[in-house]
Amino acid sequence: MHDAGGTPVILWFRKDLRLGDNRAIAHAVTTGRPVLPLYIHEPNNGPLGRAQCWWLHHSLVALTRSLERLGSRLLLRSGPPKAVLSTLIAESGATEILWNRRYDPEGIETDSALKAALRADGITAHSFPGQLLHEPSRMKTGTGGFYRVYTPFWRAFESSGEPEEPLPPPLALPPPDVWPDTETLDDWHLLPTKPDWAAEFRNVWTPGEAGAQRRLQDFVKAGLQGYAVRRNFPAEPHVSMLSPHLALGEISPAQIWRATRVLAGDVRVEDLTSLRKELVWREFSYHLLFHFPELARRNFSEKFDGFPWRNDPEGLQRWQRGETGYPIVDAGMRQLWRTGWMHNRVRMIVASFLVKDLLIDWREGERWFRDTLVDADPASNAASWQWVAGSGADAAPFFRIFNPISQGEKFDPDGAYVRKFVPELKALPDKFIHKPFDAPLPVLEDAGVSLGKTYPLPIVDHKAARERALAAFRGLAGPSAG
């Protein structure tokens, strides 16, 4: 038997793979007892897709190293959490389990049932905030409901005061007398092998808490000035690229918020506000998901339940592969495949193309992004796809249809982004880089472009597709947004 002072505390990591600003860790340290850090490879909660599995593997390697520097370790176990935790409790004599809260439907369901079951077994289970800047259950409108429109949500958020200061990382974590057995990361087969489609990821990303902090420092120094305007230009460095670090909790939103206040120096107010509004869009997305758990599966606006989506497997595949014949769309989809990430402006362009030019159900796009994005997030992904489709809360109106040619010309004026990811077009002059189908034959020949051979012809005529989409929308009838 263990005496009460020596019984270890189980510290259960989930989407909070960091030591800094981690309330569960801070509480574990205050107990003065040995700490058993644990990560469970759960059947239903964890990475959303294959790209995020790659990230998780490397993030857990980084977290293991960080814990070892504190004289601790990371235990790896796989299976349903109740079974894993019950086994570890029996092995270690632990009487207390600590974790930071999740806000996605599966996570909430698992954690609520687990907390009740553990308490029934006489085990203390404590949960803490930290993945968000607000608690969705507590933030209410004036009438006691939840926010369905972003701007009032932002105003309420802004008027609620500054978020709490982030907590420092611990200086040490007391180890147990005996370490329980652990599985190995290799047992979980998170990395792709043949083919290794993630080969280029490591040139772009450094998963883990240290990588997240470096990315934040670099962005504040080099990318934040001018962010409000320049973040729309995909070839420029004015993007934070913090989203994958946020998705698995290697950095907290409070740490980013604080950095914009403390490190930013003389950065213009509009640039700071613009970045904060991006953070708060993530908060809004979780607010919606918390109150409408079907966000990834059902139209938020019931009006869209009767929308005549087209079944077009070939069109979907051409979009997924970046072979639509529209360079800005193809560049975005190829950037996604090569790096596991896509620039936010281009995400809107490619989403609009799938939903409105091809009339393919937004859920197909949500599924593809979920599997291929390293920053896959159950709330932001679903809310953003519904926003583009016109079916979501506070959505862009359906008739706002992005023109892939003019969007390319406006936000990638010299074609640098397209040339990087669609290199077969790199010799085209700027005038035709976003519309090679309009280029005279001699210009195409000079650039070594053969439409239909080296680069595809457009799979749809944008003008005709726009009319088709608007006609489908006009045909909708039924109850308004719900």
C-alpha positions in Angstrom: 0.0 0.0 0.0 1.0 3.6 -0.5 0.8 6.2 2.2 -1.4 9.2 1.4 1.6 11.6 1.1 3.4 9.4 -1.4 0.5 8.4 -3.6 1.2 9.8 -7.1 -1.0 12.2 -9.0 -1.8 11.2 -12.6 -1.3 14.2 -15.0 -3.3 13.3 -18.1 -2.1 15.2 -21.2 -4.5 15.6 -24.2 -4.6 18.7 -26.5 -2.4 20.6 -24.1 1.1 19.3 -25.0 3.0 22.0 -23.2 4.5 22.7 -19.8 4.0 26.5 -19.8 0.5 27.9 -19.0 -0.8 24.5 -18.0 -3.1 24.6 -15.0 -3.2 20.9 -14.5 0.6 20.8 -14.2 0.5 23.8 -11.9 -2.0 22.1 -9.6 0.0 18.8 -9.7 3.1 20.7 -8.4 1.1 22.2 -5.5 0.1 18.7 -4.3 3.8 18.0 -3.4 3.2 14.4 -4.5 4.9 12.4 -7.2 3.5 13.1 -10.7 2.8 10.5 -13.4 2.5 12.3 -16.7 0.4 10.3 -19.1 -0.8 10.5 -22.7 -3.5 8.1 -23.9 -3.9 7.2 -27.5 -7.7 7.1 -27.5 -9.9 5.4 -30.1 -12.3 8.4 -30.5 -10.3 11.5 -29.3 -7.0 12.8 -30.5 -5.6 13.7 -33.9 -8.3 14.4 -36.4 -6.6 13.0 -39.4 -3.4 11.5 -40.9 -1.5 14.8 -41.2 -2.2 15.6 -37.5 -1.0 12.1 -36.6 2.4 13.0 -38.0 2.4 16.2 -35.9 1.3 14.3 -32.8 4.2 11.9 -33.0 6.8 14.6 -33.1 4.9 16.7 -30.5 5.0 13.8 -28.1 8.7 13.3 -28.7 9.3 17.0 -27.9 7.1 16.7 -24.7 8.9 13.6 -23.6 12.3 15.5 -23.8 10.9 18.5 -21.9 9.6 16.2 -19.1 13.0 14.4 -19.0 14.7 17.7 -18.4 12.5 18.1 -15.3 13.5 14.7 -14.0 10.2 13.1 -15.2 8.9 11.0 -18.1 5.9 10.6 -20.3 3.9 7.4 -20.0 2.2 6.2 -23.2 -0.8 4.0 -23.1 -3.5 3.2 -25.7 -7.2 2.3 -25.3 -10.4 3.7 -23.8 -9.5 6.2 -21.1 -11.5 4.6 -18.3 -9.8 1.2 -18.8 -6.3 2.8 -19.1 -6.7 5.0 -16.1 -8.2 2.1 -13.9 -5.2 0.0 -14.8 -2.7 2.8 -14.0 -4.5 3.5 -10.7 -4.2 -0.1 -9.7 -0.5 -0.2 -10.7 0.5 3.1 -9.0 -2.0 3.6 -6.1 -2.9 7.0 -7.5 -5.9 8.6 -5.9 -6.1 11.8 -8.0 -6.2 12.6 -11.7 -5.7 16.0 -13.3 -6.5 17.2 -16.8 -7.2 20.3 -18.9 -10.7 20.5 -20.4 -11.7 19.7 -24.0 -14.6 21.4 -25.7 -15.4 19.2 -28.7 -18.5 17.0 -28.4 -16.6 13.7 -28.2 -14.1 15.1 -25.7 -16.9 16.5 -23.4 -18.9 13.3 -23.5 -15.8 11.2 -22.7 -14.7 13.5 -19.9 -18.1 13.9 -18.2 -18.8 10.2 -18.1 -15.2 9.5 -16.9 -15.3 12.1 -14.1 -18.5 10.6 -12.7 -17.1 7.0 -12.9 -13.8 8.0 -11.3 -15.6 9.8 -8.5 -17.8 6.8 -7.9 -14.6 4.7 -7.5 -13.4 7.2 -4.9 -10.8 8.8 -7.2 -10.5 12.6 -7.2 -10.7 14.1 -10.7 -10.0 17.7 -11.3 -10.3 19.5 -14.7 -9.0 23.0 -15.6 -9.4 25.5 -18.3 -6.7 26.5 -20.8 -7.5 25.5 -24.4 -9.6 28.6 -24.8 -9.7 32.2 -23.5 -13.4 31.8 -22.5 -15.6 29.1 -21.1 -18.3 28.4 -23.6 -20.8 27.3 -20.9 -20.4 30.7 -19.1 -20.4 33.3 -21.9 -24.0 34.2 -22.6 -25.9 36.9 -24.6 -28.1 39.5 -22.9 -31.0 37.1 -23.1 -29.1 34.1 -21.7 -28.6 32.3 -25.0 -25.4 31.7 -27.0 -23.9 34.0 -29.7 -24.7 33.2 -33.3 -23.1 36.3 -34.8 -19.3 37.0 -34.5 -19.3 40.8 -34.1 -21.4 40.9 -30.9 -19.3 37.9 -29.6 -16.1 39.9 -30.3 -17.6 43.0 -28.6 -18.6 41.0 -25.5 -15.2 39.3 -25.5 -13.3 42.6 -25.8 -15.3 44.2 -23.0 -14.7 41.3 -20.6 -11.2 42.4 -19.8 -7.8 41.0 -20.6 -7.3 37.2 -20.2 -5.5 35.9 -17.2 -1.7 36.0 -17.3 -0.2 32.7 -18.6 1.4 30.5 -15.9 5.1 29.8 -16.0 6.3 26.2 -16.6 7.3 24.1 -13.6 10.9 23.9 -12.5 10.6 20.2 -11.6 8.1 17.4 -11.4 8.7 14.9 -8.6 9.0 11.3 -10.0 7.4 8.2 -8.5 9.6 5.6 -6.7 8.8 3.1 -9.5 7.8 4.0 -13.0 5.0 2.0 -14.5 5.4 0.4 -17.9 4.9 2.4 -21.1 4.2 1.7 -24.7 6.4 3.3 -27.3 5.5 5.8 -30.0 6.5 3.4 -32.7 3.9 1.0 -31.4 1.2 3.5 -32.5 2.3 3.8 -36.2 1.5 7.6 -36.4 4.0 8.3 -39.1 3.4 7.6 -42.8 5.8 5.1 -44.3 5.3 4.0 -47.9 4.8 6.5 -49.4 6.1 9.1 -47.0 3.7 11.8 -48.1 4.8 13.9 -45.1 8.4 14.1 -46.4 8.3 17.9 -46.8 6.5 18.7 -43.5 9.8 18.7 -41.6 11.2 21.4 -43.8 8.3 23.7 -42.7 7.4 22.7 -39.2 9.0 22.1 -35.8 6.3 20.5 -33.6 6.5 20.9 -29.9 6.3 23.7 -27.3 9.8 25.1 -28.1 8.9 25.2 -31.8 5.7 27.0 -31.0 7.4 29.6 -28.9 10.0 30.2 -31.6 7.3 30.6 -34.3 5.5 33.1 -32.0 8.7 35.2 -31.4 9.6 35.2 -35.1 6.1 36.3 -36.1 5.9 39.1 -33.6 9.3 40.4 -34.8 8.9 40.0 -38.5 5.2 39.3 -39.5 3.0 41.3 -37.1 3.8 44.7 -38.5 1.4 45.2 -41.4 -0.5 42.0 -40.5 -4.0 43.5 -40.9 -3.5 44.0 -44.7 -0.6 41.8 -45.7 -2.0 38.6 -44.1 -4.2 38.3 -47.2 -1.2 37.8 -49.5 -0.2 34.1 -49.6 3.3 34.7 -50.9 4.2 37.0 -48.0 5.5 36.1 -44.5 2.7 38.0 -42.7 1.0 34.9 -41.2 1.6 33.5 -37.8 1.5 29.8 -38.8 0.7 29.1 -35.1 -2.6 27.2 -35.8 -1.1 23.7 -35.7 0.7 24.5 -32.4 -2.7 25.8 -31.0 -4.5 22.7 -32.3 -2.6 20.3 -30.1 -2.1 22.8 -27.3 1.7 23.3 -27.6 1.0 27.0 -27.1 -2.1 28.5 -25.3 -4.2 31.4 -26.7 -3.4 33.3 -23.6 0.4 33.1 -24.3 -0.2 34.5 -27.8 -2.5 37.2 -26.5 0.1 38.2 -24.0 2.9 38.3 -26.6 0.9 40.7 -28.7 0.8 43.0 -25.7 4.2 42.6 -24.3 6.6 41.8 -27.2 4.9 43.8 -30.0 6.5 47.2 -29.1 5.3 49.9 -31.5 3.1 47.6 -33.7 0.0 49.4 -35.0 -3.3 48.9 -33.2 -5.0 47.6 -36.3 -2.4 44.9 -36.7 -2.8 43.8 -33.1 -6.6 43.9 -33.3 -6.6 41.9 -36.5 -4.5 39.1 -34.9 -6.7 39.1 -31.8 -9.8 38.9 -34.0 -8.3 35.7 -35.6 -7.8 34.2 -32.1 -11.3 35.2 -31.1 -12.7 33.6 -34.3 -11.3 30.4 -33.0 -13.1 31.1 -29.7 -16.3 31.8 -31.6 -16.0 28.5 -33.5 -15.7 26.6 -30.2 -18.6 28.6 -28.8 -20.7 27.4 -31.7 -19.5 23.8 -31.5 -20.2 23.7 -27.8 -23.8 24.8 -28.3 -24.3 23.1 -31.7 -22.4 19.8 -31.4 -23.4 18.7 -34.9 -21.5 21.6 -36.5 -19.3 19.3 -38.7 -22.3 17.2 -39.8 -25.4 19.4 -40.0 -26.2 22.7 -41.6 -26.4 25.3 -38.9 -29.0 27.0 -41.1 -31.8 24.5 -41.8 -32.6 26.4 -44.9 -29.6 24.6 -46.6 -30.9 21.1 -45.8 -32.6 21.0 -49.2 -29.7 22.3 -51.2 -29.2 20.4 -54.4 -25.6 19.3 -54.0 -24.0 17.5 -57.0 -22.5 14.0 -56.7 -19.3 14.6 -58.6 -16.5 12.2 -57.6 -14.2 13.2 -60.4 -14.6 17.0 -59.7 -13.9 16.3 -56.0 -10.8 14.3 -56.9 -9.5 17.0 -59.3 -10.0 19.6 -56.5 -8.2 17.4 -54.0 -5.2 17.0 -56.3 -5.0 20.6 -57.3 -5.9 19.9 -61.0 -8.9 22.2 -61.5 -7.3 24.4 -64.1 -7.5 27.5 -61.9 -4.0 28.3 -60.7 -4.8 29.9 -57.3 -7.0 27.0 -56.4 -4.5 24.4 -57.5 -1.6 26.2 -55.7 -3.6 26.1 -52.5 -4.5 22.4 -52.8 -0.9 21.5 -53.6 0.4 23.6 -50.7 -1.9 21.6 -48.5 -0.7 18.3 -49.8 3.0 19.2 -49.6 3.0 21.0 -46.3 -0.1 20.0 -44.4 -1.2 23.6 -44.3 -2.8 26.3 -46.5 -2.8 30.1 -46.3 -6.1 31.4 -44.9 -7.1 33.6 -47.8 -6.5 30.6 -50.2 -8.6 28.4 -47.9 -11.6 30.7 -48.5 -10.9 30.6 -52.3 -10.6 26.8 -52.6 -13.6 26.3 -50.3 -15.8 28.7 -52.4 -14.6 26.9 -55.5 -15.6 23.4 -54.2 -19.0 24.5 -52.8 -20.1 27.1 -55.4 -18.2 26.4 -58.7 -18.6 22.6 -58.3 -21.7 22.5 -56.1 -20.1 19.8 -54.0 -21.3 19.5 -50.4 -19.2 21.5 -47.9 -18.9 18.4 -45.7 -16.7 16.8 -48.4 -14.3 19.7 -48.1 -14.5 19.6 -44.3 -13.6 15.9 -44.3 -10.6 16.5 -46.7 -9.2 19.3 -44.6 -9.7 17.3 -41.4 -7.5 14.6 -42.8 -4.8 16.7 -44.6 -4.3 19.7 -42.3 -1.7 19.6 -39.5 -3.9 22.3 -37.8 -7.1 20.3 -38.1 -9.4 21.6 -35.5 -13.0 20.3 -34.9 -14.4 23.8 -34.3 -12.5 26.1 -36.7 -12.7 23.6 -39.6 -16.4 23.1 -39.3 -17.3 26.7 -38.6 -15.2 28.0 -41.4 -16.5 25.6 -44.0 -20.1 26.5 -43.0 -19.2 30.2 -43.2 -18.0 29.8 -46.8 -21.0 27.6 -47.7 -23.5 30.2 -46.4 -25.0 27.6 -44.1 -23.3 28.6 -40.9 -23.7 31.0 -38.1 -23.0 34.6 -39.2 -22.0 33.1 -42.6 -20.9 34.9 -45.7 -24.0 35.1 -47.9 -24.1 32.3 -50.4 -24.1 34.7 -53.3 -20.7 35.9 -52.2 -18.9 33.7 -54.7 -15.1 34.1 -55.0 -13.8 34.6 -58.5 -10.6 32.5 -58.6 -9.1 34.6 -61.3 -9.6 38.1 -59.7 -8.8 36.7 -56.3 -5.5 35.4 -57.6 -4.7 38.7 -59.4 -5.6 40.8 -56.3 -3.7 38.7 -53.7 -0.9 37.1 -55.7 -0.4 39.9 -58.2 3.1 38.8 -59.4 2.1 35.1 -59.3 4.9 34.2 -56.7 2.6 31.9 -54.8 1.3 30.1 -57.9 4.8 29.7 -59.3 6.0 28.1 -56.1 3.3 25.5 -55.9 2.3 25.1 -59.6 5.8 25.2 -61.1 4.6 24.0 -64.6 3.2 27.6 -65.0 6.3 29.5 -63.7 7.4 30.8 -67.1 4.1 32.4 -67.9 4.0 36.2 -67.7 2.2 37.8 -64.8 -0.7 38.9 -67.0 -1.7 35.2 -67.6 -0.4 33.4 -64.5 -3.9 33.3 -63.0 -5.7 32.6 -66.4 -3.5 30.5 -68.6 -6.6 29.5 -70.6 -6.8 33.1 -71.9 -3.1 33.2 -73.0 -2.4 33.3 -76.7 -0.9 30.1 -78.1 2.6 31.6 -78.7 2.7 32.8 -75.1 1.8 29.3 -73.8 4.4 27.8 -76.2 7.1 30.2 -75.0 6.3 29.2 -71.4 6.4 25.5 -72.2 2.7 25.2 -71.2 0.4 22.8 -73.1 -3.2 23.1 -71.8 -4.8 19.8 -71.3 -1.3 18.1 -71.2 1.2 19.9 -68.9 -1.6 21.8 -67.1 -5.3 21.0 -67.1 -8.0 23.0 -68.8 -10.5 24.5 -66.4 -12.9 21.7 -65.1 -15.7 24.3 -65.1 -16.4 27.7 -66.6 -16.5 30.1 -63.6 -19.1 32.4 -65.0 -21.5 29.6 -66.0 -20.8 27.8 -62.6 -21.6 31.0 -60.8 -25.0 31.3 -62.5 -25.7 27.7 -61.8 -24.9 28.1 -58.1 -27.1 31.2 -57.8 -30.0 29.4 -59.5 -29.6 26.5 -57.0 -29.6 29.0 -54.1 -32.7 30.8 -55.5 -34.5 27.5 -55.6 -34.1 26.9 -51.8 -37.2 27.3 -49.7 -37.9 26.5 -46.1 -37.3 27.8 -42.6 -34.5 30.4 -42.0 -31.3 30.0 -40.0 -31.5 27.8 -36.9 
